[in-house]
Amino acid sequence: MRNLIGIEDFSTEEIDELIEVSKDIISNKEKYLEKCKGKILATLFFEPSTRTRLSFESAMLSLGGSVLGFSSADSSSTQKGETLADTIKVVSSYSDIIAMRHPKEGAPIVAANNSNVPIINAGDGGHNHPTQTLLDLLTISQEKGRLDNFTVGLCGDLKFGRTVHSLIIALSRYENIKFVLISPKELKIPEYLKQDFLDKKNIEYTETESLEENIDKLDILYMTRVQKERFLNEEEYVRLKDVYILDKQKLEKAKNDLCILHPLPRVNEISTEIDDDPRAAYFRQAEYGKYMRMAIILKLLNIK
């Protein structure tokens, strides 16, 4: 039985295969309408989510399966003191596969150790968000036609941004990727990512606080919001939340084929005035999430 806890759980070949299956789903939706008939997905979201939870549910329903679950810890028995291990043991007897989001890093490992069915990590604290990374890779492949030879700008909250951490790990597998890491010094990427992935693999990267001075170098710009829920200090959040705002003026210096991504939800780090710019791919990215999650469900349920 396979789980998806971190992006490392899949080989590069498996990632490429998931991208190809996703593209086939996009082209041949009817072929997949009953692939999961009789199967049940449980969505256990101990932390708020809109896109991730609904795209998992839409993915399973589009495969002909069914969905059960909850969308906040308040509506689960954890409010009564039930342990995560016990919750998973029970829910895995009601379902064929579980997608779980949890505020505590490492919670999906606890879940996997207590489940009779595959566990998909739909985000654990500031740590990992592998399905987001896989849909990001699908988006880049769809928009750019490849996954190598890019200069990628990651902008905003690089310290707590689990989507950024997983994307760095994933893209570091591909040839000739360069990173421009754009953040205030308080929100720089964790040292372990530099040591274990960037430095270890001799991947070229620069750290900077300026988006304007670097936007002209980028093939892909991955914007992130400063996440209020990760801050213990309200004043620090307010001070940092508006540091980077992408608008038409900043885009004037960018390449004509720049691909702008954002895991959503956005607050105000991308101005709505650029939503109609063909370089703005973030709403297409959200749609691709459904197709990638369909492919992941099929893989973990071992359905060809």
Buried (B, 14 or more C-beta within 10 A) or exposed (E): EBBBBBBEBBEEEEBBBBBEBBBBBBEEEEEBEEBBEEBBBBBBBBBBBEBBBBBBBBBBBBBBBBBEBBBEBEEBEBEEEEEBEEBBBEBBEEBBBBBBBBBEEEBBBBBBEBBEBBBBBBBBBBBBBBBBBBBBBBBBBBBBEEBEEBBBBBBBBBBBBBBBBBBBBBBBBBEEBBBBBBBBEEBBBBEEBBEEBBEEEEBEBEBEBEBEEBBEBBBBBBBBBBBEEBBEEEEEBEEBBEBBBBEEEBBEBBBEEBBBBBBBEBEEBBBEEBEEEEBBBBEBBBEBBBBBBBBBBBBBBEEE
